Amino acid sequence: MAQYPIAVLVGSLRKDSLNRRLATAIAGLAPRDFELKQLRIDDLPPYNQDDDANPAPAVQRLKAEILAARGLLFVTPEHNRSIPGVLKNAIDWASRPR
């Protein structure tokens, strides 16, 4: 098992996005004791505070993967001078208390 698991959030859903390829290249350059894992965010429901008490299984999975990591890396494009909505949604879910 890697000594330093790093969670990677890619802010693009495209299978062949430049950012996904960059994240994969970064993982290939990481030291042996680092394991960079791209986390899935395309299945998260839109954030709704009403669901905080009972989050969807995809949200629970994302939070568990982030908690298991020793670091978090964002690799993302710029959309309209901001971050992509899908990444913002993932951050909103992941940052909520359990």
N, C-alpha and C positions, 0 to 999 in steps of 0.2 A: 504494500500500500504506500502511496505517496506520502511523504512527510508534510508536504505543503499543498493540499488540495485548494485550487483557486476556481471559484465560480466565475463564469464569463457570460455576460449578458450582451448579446448582439442586437442592436437596435434596428435590424432589418429582417423582414420575413422572407425575402427572396432567397431561394435555394443557392443561387450562384452570385450572391451579392459580394461586392468588393470587401465590405466589412467582415462578412463571414469568412472570406478567404484570408483576410488579414488576421483575424482571430486564430484561424487554423495555423497560419505561418508563425504567429507569436508562440503558440503552443509547441511547435516544432523547434523553436529556438530556446525554450525554457530549459533550465538545468534539470537533470534527471530526477531530483527529489521534488520537483514541482509537477503537478498534474492539473492542467487547465481543462475544465469541462464546460462546454457550452450548454447553458440551461435553456430549456424550452419555455417560450413565452407566448407562442401563437395560440395556445388553447385556454388562456386565461379569460374569464368573463370580464366585461367592463366593470371597473371598480364601482361599488355601491356600498356606502357605509352601513346600510341596513343589513348587509351580509357579513359584517365583521364577526359576529358571534358564531356564525356557521359558514365558514368559507368553503368554496368548492374544492373538490379533491385536487384539482390542478394548482390551486393557490396553496393548499397545504404542502404539496410536493415542492413547489418553488421555495417556500419558506424553509422547509427542512433541508433542501440542498444548499441554500445560502447559509443556514446555521452550521452545517457540516463543514463548510469551507473555512479556510484560514485567511482568505482574501477575496476580493471582488473586483473584477475588471470589466469596464464598460467599453465596448467597441461599437461605435455608432455613427451613422451619417448625420448630417444637419438637414432638417426639414423646416423650411420657412423660418430660418434663423432660430430654431429651437430643436429640441430632441423629438424623435418620432413618437406619435401617440401610443404605439404599442409598447415602447420602452417606458414612457411615462406611466402607463397603466400598470406595468410590472413593478415599477418603483412604488406606486401608490399601494398596491397589494402587499408588497414585501415589507414596507415600512410601518404597517399597522401593527399594533400590539396583538399578541396571541390571544 
